[in-house]
Amino acid sequence: MSVKIEESWKAALADEFEQPYFQGITAFLKKEIAAGKTIYPPGPLIFNAFNTTPFDKVKVVILGQDPYIKPGEAMGLSFSVPRGVAIPPSLRNIYKELQDDLGCPIPKHGDLTHWAEQGVFLLNAALTVEKGLSNSHAKCGWHTFTDAVIHRLSEARDGLVFMLWGNFARQKAALIDPFKHLVLEAAHPSPLAGGAFNGCQHFSKANEFLAANGKETIEWCL
């Protein structure tokens, strides 16, 4: 797997790409593909979050678990699906919270690229998945890599907002310096959480923090 990744990320993560575990990820993916398995997202989109939101442009991090497992949905940005694809249930709940929090109209599409272009880093803990099998690539080394990504952002940047939704994401708080950054935790927006995500007001809180730190706020309405 040749890593085609935006230059500022390539510099920030140069050490990680040389680690044995990362070579292991590459070998694992090649083996899976050789065995005829379908991997999501398509190869050019595996590092889409990195390529759309450069390291020095990140303002907000929204952490997902792994890519969508149905054809045509995964696009390398957590929670996002391409235009023309049905909006997944978790994203519908995110949109509902946006409407309640900021008065945003509910979008008719699920493409979050506009957020990513403004500095919202839409990172999945595992960057790939096998078709139809959630968490199928959770143990191939991706978590080591994305933990390093979160830690590097915490260490090298100041005044970021980390949105950690659900128990899995909340465990990542240990990687983040809470004295330098705003860590927002909530239930997962999945319908399985029974609406516990509703009312978290993370989007307005993020903008208040960014403004207080002299940064341009995010236009969350799509």
GUDREN-741987 format. One line per field, with one value per atom (N, C-alpha, C): residue in three letters; atom name; x, y, z. Coordinates in Angstrom, 1 decimal. Each point is the difference from the previous one (the first is absolute). Layout:
// residues N
residu	(ala	...)
atome	(CA	...)
u	(X	...)
v	(Y	...)
w	(Z	...)
END
This chain:
// residues 222
residu	(met	met	met	ser	ser	ser	val	val	val	lys	lys	lys	ile	ile	ile	glu	glu	glu	glu	glu	glu	ser	ser	ser	trp	trp	trp	lys	lys	lys	ala	ala	ala	ala	ala	ala	leu	leu	leu	ala	ala	ala	asp	asp	asp	glu	glu	glu	phe	phe	phe	glu	glu	glu	gln	gln	gln	pro	pro	pro	tyr	tyr	tyr	phe	phe	phe	gln	gln	gln	gly	gly	gly	ile	ile	ile	thr	thr	thr	ala	ala	ala	phe	phe	phe	leu	leu	leu	lys	lys	lys	lys	lys	lys	glu	glu	glu	ile	ile	ile	ala	ala	ala	ala	ala	ala	gly	gly	gly	lys	lys	lys	thr	thr	thr	ile	ile	ile	tyr	tyr	tyr	pro	pro	pro	pro	pro	pro	gly	gly	gly	pro	pro	pro	leu	leu	leu	ile	ile	ile	phe	phe	phe	asn	asn	asn	ala	ala	ala	phe	phe	phe	asn	asn	asn	thr	thr	thr	thr	thr	thr	pro	pro	pro	phe	phe	phe	asp	asp	asp	lys	lys	lys	val	val	val	lys	lys	lys	val	val	val	val	val	val	ile	ile	ile	leu	leu	leu	gly	gly	gly	gln	gln	gln	asp	asp	asp	pro	pro	pro	tyr	tyr	tyr	ile	ile	ile	lys	lys	lys	pro	pro	pro	gly	gly	gly	glu	glu	glu	ala	ala	ala	met	met	met	gly	gly	gly	leu	leu	leu	ser	ser	ser	phe	phe	phe	ser	ser	ser	val	val	val	pro	pro	pro	arg	arg	arg	gly	gly	gly	val	val	val	ala	ala	ala	ile	ile	ile	pro	pro	pro	pro	pro	pro	ser	ser	ser	leu	leu	leu	arg	arg	arg	asn	asn	asn	ile	ile	ile	tyr	tyr	tyr	lys	lys	lys	glu	glu	glu	leu	leu	leu	gln	gln	gln	asp	asp	asp	asp	asp	asp	leu	leu	leu	gly	gly	gly	cys	cys	cys	pro	pro	pro	ile	ile	ile	pro	pro	pro	lys	lys	lys	his	his	his	gly	gly	gly	asp	asp	asp	leu	leu	leu	thr	thr	thr	his	his	his	trp	trp	trp	ala	ala	ala	glu	glu	glu	gln	gln	gln	gly	gly	gly	val	val	val	phe	phe	phe	leu	leu	leu	leu	leu	leu	asn	asn	asn	ala	ala	ala	ala	ala	ala	leu	leu	leu	thr	thr	thr	val	val	val	glu	glu	glu	lys	lys	lys	gly	gly	gly	leu	leu	leu	ser	ser	ser	asn	asn	asn	ser	ser	ser	his	his	his	ala	ala	ala	lys	lys	lys	cys	cys	cys	gly	gly	gly	trp	trp	trp	his	his	his	thr	thr	thr	phe	phe	phe	thr	thr	thr	asp	asp	asp	ala	ala	ala	val	val	val	ile	ile	ile	his	his	his	arg	arg	arg	leu	leu	leu	ser	ser	ser	glu	glu	glu	ala	ala	ala	arg	arg	arg	asp	asp	asp	gly	gly	gly	leu	leu	leu	val	val	val	phe	phe	phe	met	met	met	leu	leu	leu	trp	trp	trp	gly	gly	gly	asn	asn	asn	phe	phe	phe	ala	ala	ala	arg	arg	arg	gln	gln	gln	lys	lys	lys	ala	ala	ala	ala	ala	ala	leu	leu	leu	ile	ile	ile	asp	asp	asp	pro	pro	pro	phe	phe	phe	lys	lys	lys	his	his	his	leu	leu	leu	val	val	val	leu	leu	leu	glu	glu	glu	ala	ala	ala	ala	ala	ala	his	his	his	pro	pro	pro	ser	ser	ser	pro	pro	pro	leu	leu	leu	ala	ala	ala	gly	gly	gly	gly	gly	gly	ala	ala	ala	phe	phe	phe	asn	asn	asn	gly	gly	gly	cys	cys	cys	gln	gln	gln	his	his	his	phe	phe	phe	ser	ser	ser	lys	lys	lys	ala	ala	ala	asn	asn	asn	glu	glu	glu	phe	phe	phe	leu	leu	leu	ala	ala	ala	ala	ala	ala	asn	asn	asn	gly	gly	gly	lys	lys	lys	glu	glu	glu	thr	thr	thr	ile	ile	ile	glu	glu	glu	trp	trp	trp	cys	cys	cys	leu	leu	leu)
atome	(N	CA	C	N	CA	C	N	CA	C	N	CA	C	N	CA	C	N	CA	C	N	CA	C	N	CA	C	N	CA	C	N	CA	C	N	CA	C	N	CA	C	N	CA	C	N	CA	C	N	CA	C	N	CA	C	N	CA	C	N	CA	C	N	CA	C	N	CA	C	N	CA	C	N	CA	C	N	CA	C	N	CA	C	N	CA	C	N	CA	C	N	CA	C	N	CA	C	N	CA	C	N	CA	C	N	CA	C	N	CA	C	N	CA	C	N	CA	C	N	CA	C	N	CA	C	N	CA	C	N	CA	C	N	CA	C	N	CA	C	N	CA	C	N	CA	C	N	CA	C	N	CA	C	N	CA	C	N	CA	C	N	CA	C	N	CA	C	N	CA	C	N	CA	C	N	CA	C	N	CA	C	N	CA	C	N	CA	C	N	CA	C	N	CA	C	N	CA	C	N	CA	C	N	CA	C	N	CA	C	N	CA	C	N	CA	C	N	CA	C	N	CA	C	N	CA	C	N	CA	C	N	CA	C	N	CA	C	N	CA	C	N	CA	C	N	CA	C	N	CA	C	N	CA	C	N	CA	C	N	CA	C	N	CA	C	N	CA	C	N	CA	C	N	CA	C	N	CA	C	N	CA	C	N	CA	C	N	CA	C	N	CA	C	N	CA	C	N	CA	C	N	CA	C	N	CA	C	N	CA	C	N	CA	C	N	CA	C	N	CA	C	N	CA	C	N	CA	C	N	CA	C	N	CA	C	N	CA	C	N	CA	C	N	CA	C	N	CA	C	N	CA	C	N	CA	C	N	CA	C	N	CA	C	N	CA	C	N	CA	C	N	CA	C	N	CA	C	N	CA	C	N	CA	C	N	CA	C	N	CA	C	N	CA	C	N	CA	C	N	CA	C	N	CA	C	N	CA	C	N	CA	C	N	CA	C	N	CA	C	N	CA	C	N	CA	C	N	CA	C	N	CA	C	N	CA	C	N	CA	C	N	CA	C	N	CA	C	N	CA	C	N	CA	C	N	CA	C	N	CA	C	N	CA	C	N	CA	C	N	CA	C	N	CA	C	N	CA	C	N	CA	C	N	CA	C	N	CA	C	N	CA	C	N	CA	C	N	CA	C	N	CA	C	N	CA	C	N	CA	C	N	CA	C	N	CA	C	N	CA	C	N	CA	C	N	CA	C	N	CA	C	N	CA	C	N	CA	C	N	CA	C	N	CA	C	N	CA	C	N	CA	C	N	CA	C	N	CA	C	N	CA	C	N	CA	C	N	CA	C	N	CA	C	N	CA	C	N	CA	C	N	CA	C	N	CA	C	N	CA	C	N	CA	C	N	CA	C	N	CA	C	N	CA	C	N	CA	C	N	CA	C	N	CA	C	N	CA	C	N	CA	C	N	CA	C	N	CA	C	N	CA	C	N	CA	C	N	CA	C	N	CA	C	N	CA	C	N	CA	C	N	CA	C	N	CA	C	N	CA	C	N	CA	C	N	CA	C	N	CA	C	N	CA	C	N	CA	C	N	CA	C	N	CA	C	N	CA	C	N	CA	C	N	CA	C	N	CA	C	N	CA	C	N	CA	C	N	CA	C	N	CA	C	N	CA	C	N	CA	C	N	CA	C	N	CA	C	N	CA	C	N	CA	C	N	CA	C	N	CA	C	N	CA	C	N	CA	C	N	CA	C	N	CA	C	N	CA	C	N	CA	C	N	CA	C	N	CA	C	N	CA	C	N	CA	C)
u	(0.9	-0.9	0.9	0.0	0.8	-0.8	0.6	-0.7	0.0	-1.1	-0.1	-0.8	0.8	-0.6	0.6	-0.8	0.3	1.3	0.8	1.3	0.2	-0.9	0.2	-0.2	-0.9	-0.2	1.2	0.5	1.1	1.2	0.2	1.1	-0.3	-1.3	-0.3	0.0	-0.2	-0.1	1.1	1.1	1.0	0.5	0.2	0.5	-1.0	-1.3	-1.0	0.1	0.1	0.0	1.2	1.0	1.2	-0.1	-1.0	-0.1	-0.4	0.5	-0.4	-1.5	-0.7	-1.5	-0.7	0.6	-0.6	0.3	1.1	0.3	-0.9	-0.4	-0.9	-1.4	-0.4	-1.3	0.0	1.0	0.2	-0.1	0.8	0.0	-1.4	-0.6	-1.4	-1.0	0.0	-0.9	0.3	1.2	0.4	-0.5	0.2	-0.4	-1.6	-0.7	-1.5	-0.4	0.6	-0.4	0.3	1.2	0.4	-0.9	-0.7	-0.9	-1.4	-0.1	-1.3	-1.0	0.5	-1.0	-0.1	-1.2	-0.3	0.3	0.8	0.4	-0.6	-0.5	-0.5	0.8	0.2	-0.4	0.9	-0.2	0.9	1.4	1.0	1.4	0.3	-0.4	0.3	-0.7	-1.0	-0.7	0.4	0.9	0.4	0.5	0.8	0.5	-0.7	-1.3	-0.7	-0.1	-0.2	-0.1	1.3	1.2	1.3	0.2	-0.4	0.2	-0.9	-1.2	-0.9	0.2	0.6	0.2	1.5	0.9	1.4	0.2	1.2	0.3	0.0	0.5	0.0	-1.3	-1.0	-1.3	-1.0	0.3	-1.0	-0.4	-1.4	-0.5	-0.9	-0.7	-0.9	0.3	0.0	0.1	-1.3	-0.6	-1.2	0.4	0.0	0.6	-1.2	0.2	-0.9	0.7	-0.7	0.6	0.6	-0.8	0.6	-0.9	0.4	-0.8	-1.3	-0.9	-1.3	0.3	-0.9	0.3	-0.8	-0.9	-0.9	0.7	-0.3	0.5	-0.3	1.0	-0.3	-0.1	0.1	-0.2	1.4	1.0	1.2	0.8	0.4	0.7	1.3	0.4	1.2	-0.2	-1.2	-0.3	-1.0	0.3	-0.9	-1.4	-1.0	-1.4	-0.5	0.8	-0.4	-0.2	-1.0	-0.3	-0.1	0.3	0.0	-1.5	-0.1	-1.3	-0.7	-1.3	-0.7	-0.2	0.8	-0.2	-0.9	-0.8	-0.9	0.7	-0.5	0.7	-0.2	1.2	-0.1	-0.6	-0.6	-0.7	0.8	1.3	0.8	0.1	0.3	0.1	-1.3	-1.1	-1.3	-0.2	0.5	0.0	0.9	1.2	0.9	-0.7	-0.6	-0.7	-1.2	-0.6	-1.1	0.6	1.1	0.7	0.4	0.5	0.4	-1.1	-1.2	-1.2	-0.4	0.0	-0.3	1.0	1.2	1.1	0.2	0.0	0.4	-1.1	-1.1	-1.1	0.3	1.0	0.3	-1.1	-0.4	-1.0	0.6	-0.8	0.4	0.5	1.2	0.5	-0.7	0.0	-0.6	1.1	1.2	1.1	0.9	0.9	0.8	1.5	0.3	1.4	0.6	0.9	0.6	1.3	0.3	1.2	0.2	-1.1	0.0	0.6	-0.4	0.6	1.5	0.4	1.4	0.8	-0.5	0.7	0.2	-0.8	0.1	0.9	0.5	0.9	-0.6	-1.1	-0.6	0.6	0.8	0.8	-0.9	-0.6	-1.0	0.8	0.5	0.9	-0.7	0.1	-0.4	1.2	-0.3	1.1	0.6	-0.8	0.6	-0.4	1.0	-0.2	-0.6	0.0	-0.6	-0.9	-0.8	-0.9	-0.3	-0.3	-0.5	-1.5	-0.4	-1.4	-0.9	-0.9	-1.0	0.4	1.2	0.5	0.6	-0.9	0.5	1.2	0.9	1.2	0.9	-0.2	0.9	1.4	0.4	1.4	0.5	-0.8	0.4	1.3	0.4	1.3	1.1	-0.1	1.1	1.1	-0.2	1.1	-0.5	-1.2	-0.5	-0.2	-0.4	-0.2	1.3	1.1	1.3	0.3	-0.3	0.3	-0.9	-1.3	-0.9	0.2	0.4	0.3	1.2	1.0	1.2	-0.4	-1.0	-0.5	-0.6	-0.9	-0.6	1.0	0.9	1.1	0.8	0.3	0.9	-0.8	-1.2	-0.8	-0.1	-0.2	-0.1	1.4	1.0	1.4	0.4	-0.2	0.6	-0.9	-1.3	-0.9	-0.6	-0.6	-0.6	-1.5	-0.8	-1.4	-0.9	0.2	-0.9	-1.2	-1.0	-1.2	-0.1	-0.1	-0.2	-1.4	-0.7	-1.4	0.1	-0.3	0.1	-1.4	-0.5	-1.4	-0.1	-0.6	-0.1	1.2	-0.1	1.0	1.3	0.0	1.3	0.8	-0.7	0.7	0.5	-0.8	0.3	1.3	0.3	1.2	1.3	-0.2	1.1	0.4	-0.9	0.3	1.4	0.4	1.3	1.2	-0.2	1.0	0.1	-0.9	-0.2	0.3	0.8	0.3	-1.2	-0.7	-1.3	0.4	1.2	0.4	0.2	0.3	0.2	-1.2	-0.8	-1.1	-1.4	-1.0	-1.4	-0.4	-0.3	-0.4	-1.5	-0.8	-1.5	-0.4	-0.7	-0.4	-1.5	-0.5	-1.5	-0.3	-1.2	-0.4	0.1	0.0	0.1	-1.3	0.1	-1.2	-0.9	0.5	-0.8	-1.3	-1.1	-1.3	0.1	1.0	0.1	0.3	0.4	0.3	-1.3	-1.1	-1.3	-0.2	0.7	-0.1	0.8	1.0	0.8	1.0	0.2	0.9	-0.7	-1.3	-0.8	0.2	0.2	0.2	1.4	1.0	1.4	0.6	-0.6	0.4	1.5	0.6	1.4	0.4	-0.9	0.3	0.1	-0.9	0.1	1.2	0.2	1.1	1.3	0.2	1.2	0.3	-1.1	0.2	0.3	-0.6	0.3	1.5	0.5	1.4	0.9	-0.3	0.9	0.0	-1.1	-0.1	0.8	-0.1	0.7	1.6	0.4	1.4	0.5	-0.8	0.4	0.0	-0.8	-0.1	-1.3	0.0	-1.3	-0.9	-1.2	-1.0	-0.4	-0.6	-0.4	-1.5	-0.2	-1.4	-0.5	-0.8	-0.5	-1.1	-0.8	-1.2	0.5	-0.6	0.4	-0.9)
v	(-1.2	1.2	1.2	0.7	1.3	1.1	0.6	1.0	1.4	0.4	1.3	0.9	0.8	0.8	1.4	0.9	1.5	0.3	0.9	0.2	0.3	0.9	0.3	-1.2	-0.9	-1.2	-1.0	0.0	-0.9	0.4	1.3	0.5	-0.4	0.3	-0.2	-1.5	-0.9	-1.4	-0.8	0.6	-0.7	-1.2	0.2	-1.2	-1.1	0.3	-1.1	-0.9	0.7	-0.8	-0.9	0.2	-0.9	-1.1	0.0	-1.0	-1.4	-1.0	-1.4	-0.2	0.6	-0.3	0.6	1.1	0.6	-0.8	-0.6	-0.9	-1.2	-0.4	-1.1	0.3	1.3	0.4	-0.2	0.5	-0.1	-1.5	-0.8	-1.4	-0.7	0.4	-0.6	0.4	1.3	0.4	-0.7	-0.1	-0.7	-1.4	-0.7	-1.4	-0.1	0.9	0.0	0.2	0.9	0.3	-1.2	-0.6	-1.1	-1.2	-0.1	-1.0	0.2	1.2	0.3	0.7	0.5	0.7	1.5	0.5	1.4	0.9	1.0	0.9	1.4	0.5	1.4	0.9	1.3	0.6	-0.4	0.4	-0.3	0.6	-0.6	0.4	1.5	0.7	1.4	0.8	-0.5	0.7	-0.4	-1.0	-0.4	1.1	0.9	1.2	1.3	-0.1	1.2	1.0	-0.4	1.0	0.8	-0.7	0.7	0.9	-0.4	0.7	1.2	0.0	1.1	1.0	-0.5	0.9	-0.1	0.9	-0.1	0.2	-0.6	0.0	1.4	1.0	1.3	0.8	-0.6	0.6	-0.6	-1.0	-0.7	0.9	0.1	0.8	-0.9	-0.9	-0.9	-1.4	-1.0	-1.4	-0.7	-0.7	-0.9	-1.4	-0.8	-1.4	-1.0	-0.8	-1.1	-1.3	-1.1	-1.3	-0.6	-0.3	-0.5	0.4	-0.2	0.4	-0.8	0.6	-0.7	-1.3	-1.0	-1.3	-0.3	0.9	-0.3	0.7	-0.6	0.5	1.5	0.8	1.4	1.0	-0.5	0.9	0.6	-0.8	0.5	0.9	1.1	1.0	0.6	-0.7	0.4	1.2	0.4	1.0	-0.6	0.1	-0.6	0.6	-0.9	0.4	0.5	0.2	0.6	-1.0	0.2	-0.8	0.9	-0.5	0.8	0.5	1.0	0.5	-1.0	-0.1	-1.0	-1.3	-0.2	-1.2	0.4	-1.0	0.3	0.4	0.9	0.5	-1.0	-0.5	-1.1	0.6	-0.9	0.4	0.8	-0.3	0.8	1.5	0.1	1.3	0.8	-0.7	0.7	0.6	-0.8	0.6	1.1	0.0	1.1	1.3	-0.2	1.1	0.5	-0.9	0.5	0.8	-0.4	0.8	1.3	0.1	1.2	1.0	-0.6	0.8	0.6	-0.9	0.5	1.0	-0.3	0.8	1.4	-0.1	1.2	0.5	-0.8	0.4	-0.3	-0.9	-0.4	-0.8	0.3	-0.9	-1.4	-1.0	-1.4	-0.1	-0.4	-0.1	-1.2	0.0	-1.1	-0.9	0.2	-0.9	-0.3	-1.0	-0.3	0.3	0.9	0.2	1.2	-0.4	1.0	0.6	-0.1	0.6	1.4	0.8	1.4	0.3	-0.9	0.1	-0.3	-1.0	-0.4	1.1	0.7	1.1	1.2	0.1	1.1	-0.4	-1.2	-0.4	-1.0	-0.6	-1.1	-1.3	-0.6	-1.2	-1.2	-0.6	-1.1	-1.4	-0.4	-1.1	-1.2	-1.2	-1.3	-0.6	-0.7	-0.7	-1.1	-0.7	-0.9	0.6	0.1	0.7	-0.9	-1.3	-0.9	-1.1	-0.7	-1.0	-1.0	-1.2	-1.0	0.2	0.0	0.1	-0.9	0.7	-0.8	-0.4	0.3	-0.4	1.1	0.6	1.1	-0.5	0.9	-0.2	-1.1	-0.4	-1.1	0.3	1.3	0.4	0.7	-0.2	0.7	-0.5	-1.2	-0.5	-0.1	0.6	-0.1	1.0	1.0	1.0	1.4	0.2	1.3	0.8	-0.7	0.7	0.6	-0.8	0.6	1.2	0.0	1.2	1.2	-0.3	1.2	0.5	-0.9	0.5	1.0	-0.4	0.9	1.3	0.0	1.2	0.9	-0.5	0.8	0.6	-0.9	0.5	1.1	-0.2	1.0	1.3	0.0	1.2	0.7	-0.8	0.6	0.6	-0.6	0.4	1.3	-0.1	1.1	1.2	-0.2	1.1	0.6	1.1	0.7	0.3	0.0	0.5	-0.8	-1.3	-0.8	-0.5	-0.4	-0.6	-1.4	-0.9	-1.4	-0.5	-0.5	-0.5	-1.5	-0.5	-1.5	-0.5	-0.7	-0.5	-1.5	-0.4	-1.5	-0.5	-1.1	-0.5	-0.3	-0.5	-0.3	1.3	1.1	1.2	0.7	-0.2	0.7	-0.6	-1.2	-0.6	0.8	0.7	0.7	1.3	0.4	1.2	-0.1	-1.2	-0.2	0.5	0.1	0.4	1.5	0.7	1.5	0.8	1.1	0.9	0.9	-0.2	0.8	1.5	0.3	1.3	0.9	-0.7	0.7	0.0	-0.9	-0.3	-0.1	0.1	-0.2	-1.4	-0.9	-1.3	-0.1	-0.3	-0.1	-1.4	-0.5	-1.4	-0.1	-1.0	-0.2	-1.5	-0.4	-1.3	0.0	-1.2	-0.2	0.5	0.6	0.4	-1.1	-1.2	-1.2	0.0	-0.5	-0.2	-1.0	-0.8	-1.0	0.6	1.3	0.7	0.6	-0.2	0.5	1.5	0.7	1.5	0.7	-0.8	0.7	1.0	0.0	0.9	1.4	0.0	1.2	1.0	1.3	1.0	0.2	-0.7	0.2	1.4	0.6	1.4	0.1	-1.1	0.0	1.1	0.2	0.9	1.4	0.5	1.4	0.1	-1.0	0.0	0.1	-0.8	0.0	1.4	0.7	1.3	1.0	-0.1	0.9	-0.1	-1.2	-0.2	0.5	-0.3	0.5	1.5	0.7	1.4	0.6	-0.7	0.5	-0.2	-0.9	-0.2	0.7	1.0	0.8	-0.8	-1.0	-0.8	0.2	-0.1	0.1	-1.2	0.3	-1.0	-0.9	-1.1	-0.9	0.3	0.1	0.1	-1.4	-0.4	-1.4	-0.3	1.0	-0.2	-0.3	-1.1	-0.5	0.5)
w	(0.0	0.0	0.0	-1.1	0.0	0.6	1.0	0.8	-0.8	-0.5	-0.7	1.0	0.7	1.1	-0.1	0.4	-0.1	0.7	-0.5	0.4	1.5	0.6	1.4	0.9	-0.4	0.8	-0.3	-1.2	-0.3	0.9	0.2	0.9	1.5	0.4	1.4	0.4	-1.0	0.4	-0.6	-0.5	-0.7	0.8	1.3	0.9	-0.1	0.0	0.1	-1.3	-1.1	-1.3	-0.1	0.8	0.0	1.0	0.9	1.0	-0.5	0.6	-0.5	0.0	1.0	0.0	-1.2	-0.6	-1.1	-1.3	0.0	-1.1	0.1	1.2	0.2	-0.5	0.2	-0.6	-1.5	-0.6	-1.5	-0.4	0.7	-0.4	0.2	1.1	0.3	-1.1	-0.4	-1.1	-1.3	-0.3	-1.3	0.0	1.2	0.1	-0.1	0.6	-0.1	-1.4	-0.7	-1.4	-0.9	0.3	-0.8	0.2	1.2	0.3	-0.6	-0.7	-0.7	0.9	1.1	0.9	-0.4	0.2	-0.4	1.3	-0.2	1.1	-0.3	1.1	-0.1	1.0	-0.4	-1.2	-1.1	-1.3	-1.1	0.3	-0.5	0.3	0.0	-1.0	0.0	1.1	0.6	1.1	1.4	0.1	1.4	0.8	-0.6	0.8	-0.4	-0.4	-0.4	1.1	1.3	1.1	0.1	-0.2	0.1	-1.2	-1.2	-1.2	-0.1	0.7	-0.1	1.1	1.1	1.2	0.4	-0.5	0.3	1.5	0.4	1.5	0.6	-0.7	0.6	-0.1	-0.7	-0.1	0.9	0.7	0.9	1.1	0.2	1.1	0.9	-0.6	0.7	-0.4	0.9	-0.3	0.4	-1.0	0.3	-0.3	1.0	-0.1	-0.2	-1.0	-0.3	0.3	-0.1	0.3	-1.2	-1.0	-1.3	-1.1	-1.3	-1.1	-0.1	-0.8	-0.3	-0.8	0.2	-0.6	-1.2	-0.4	-1.2	-1.2	-1.2	-1.3	-0.2	-0.4	-0.3	1.1	1.3	1.1	0.5	0.2	0.6	-0.9	0.5	-0.8	0.7	1.1	0.7	1.0	0.2	1.0	1.0	1.3	0.9	-0.1	0.1	0.0	-1.4	-0.9	-1.3	-1.1	-0.8	-1.2	-1.2	-1.2	-1.2	-0.3	-0.7	-0.5	-0.8	0.2	-0.8	0.8	1.1	0.9	1.1	0.4	1.2	1.2	0.8	1.2	1.1	0.5	1.1	1.3	0.8	1.2	1.0	0.2	0.9	-0.5	-1.3	-0.6	0.1	-0.2	0.2	1.4	1.0	1.4	0.2	-0.7	0.0	-0.6	-1.1	-0.6	0.9	0.7	0.9	1.1	0.5	1.1	-0.6	-1.2	-0.6	-0.1	-0.4	-0.1	1.4	1.0	1.3	0.6	-0.3	0.6	-0.7	-1.3	-0.8	-0.9	-0.1	-0.9	-1.5	-0.2	-1.4	-0.6	-1.2	-0.7	-0.2	0.0	-0.2	-1.5	-0.3	-1.3	-0.7	-1.4	-0.7	-0.5	0.5	-0.4	1.2	-0.1	1.2	-0.2	-1.0	-0.3	0.9	0.9	0.9	-0.4	-1.3	-0.5	0.3	0.0	0.3	1.4	1.0	1.3	0.0	-0.7	-0.1	-0.6	-1.0	-0.7	0.9	1.1	0.9	1.2	0.1	1.1	1.0	-0.4	0.8	-0.4	0.8	-0.4	0.4	-1.1	0.2	0.0	1.1	0.1	0.5	-0.7	0.5	0.7	1.1	0.7	-0.8	-0.8	-1.1	-1.3	-0.9	-1.3	-1.0	0.2	-1.0	0.7	-0.8	0.5	-1.1	0.3	-1.0	-0.2	-1.3	-0.3	0.9	0.6	0.8	1.4	0.4	1.3	0.8	0.9	0.9	0.8	0.2	0.9	-0.5	-1.3	-0.5	-0.1	0.0	-0.1	1.3	1.1	1.2	0.6	-0.3	0.6	-1.0	-1.1	-1.0	0.2	0.9	0.3	-0.2	-0.6	-0.1	1.3	1.0	1.3	0.5	-0.2	0.5	-0.8	-1.3	-0.9	0.4	0.2	0.2	1.5	0.9	1.3	0.0	-0.9	-0.2	-0.6	-0.9	-0.7	1.0	0.9	1.0	1.0	0.4	0.9	-0.6	-1.3	-0.7	-0.1	-0.3	0.0	1.3	1.1	1.3	0.4	-0.4	0.4	-0.8	-1.3	-0.8	-0.3	0.2	-0.2	1.3	-0.1	1.2	-0.4	1.1	-0.2	-0.9	-0.1	-0.8	0.8	-0.7	0.6	-0.4	0.9	-0.2	0.4	-1.0	0.3	0.1	1.2	0.2	0.3	-0.9	0.1	0.2	1.1	0.3	0.8	0.6	0.9	-0.7	-1.2	-0.7	-0.2	-0.5	-0.3	1.3	1.1	1.2	0.7	-0.3	0.5	-0.6	-1.1	-0.6	0.8	0.9	0.8	0.7	0.3	0.6	-0.8	-1.3	-1.0	-0.1	0.6	-0.3	1.3	-0.2	1.1	0.2	1.1	0.3	0.4	0.3	0.3	-1.2	-1.1	-1.3	-0.9	0.2	-1.0	0.7	-0.7	0.5	-0.4	1.0	-0.2	0.3	-1.0	0.2	-0.2	1.0	0.0	0.0	-0.7	0.0	-0.4	0.2	-0.5	-1.5	-0.6	-1.5	-0.6	-1.2	-0.7	-0.5	0.1	-0.5	0.6	-0.7	0.6	1.2	0.0	1.1	1.3	0.0	1.2	0.6	-0.7	0.5	0.2	-0.9	0.1	1.0	0.6	1.0	-0.5	-1.4	-0.6	-0.1	-0.1	-0.1	1.1	-0.4	1.1	0.4	-0.6	0.4	-0.4	-1.0	-0.4	-0.3	-0.5	-0.3	-1.1	-0.9	-1.2	0.5	0.8	0.5	1.0	0.8	1.0	-0.8	-1.1	-0.8	-0.5	-0.5	-0.6	1.1	1.1	1.1	0.4	0.1	0.4	-1.1	-1.3	-1.1	0.0	0.2	0.0	1.2	1.1	1.2	-0.1	-0.9	-0.3	-1.3	-0.5	-1.1	-1.3	-0.1	-1.3	-0.6	-1.4	-0.7	0.3	0.2	0.4	-1.2	0.2	-1.0	-0.5	-1.3	-0.5	-0.1	1.1	0.1	-0.9	-0.3	-0.9	-1.4	-0.6	-1.3	-1.1)
END
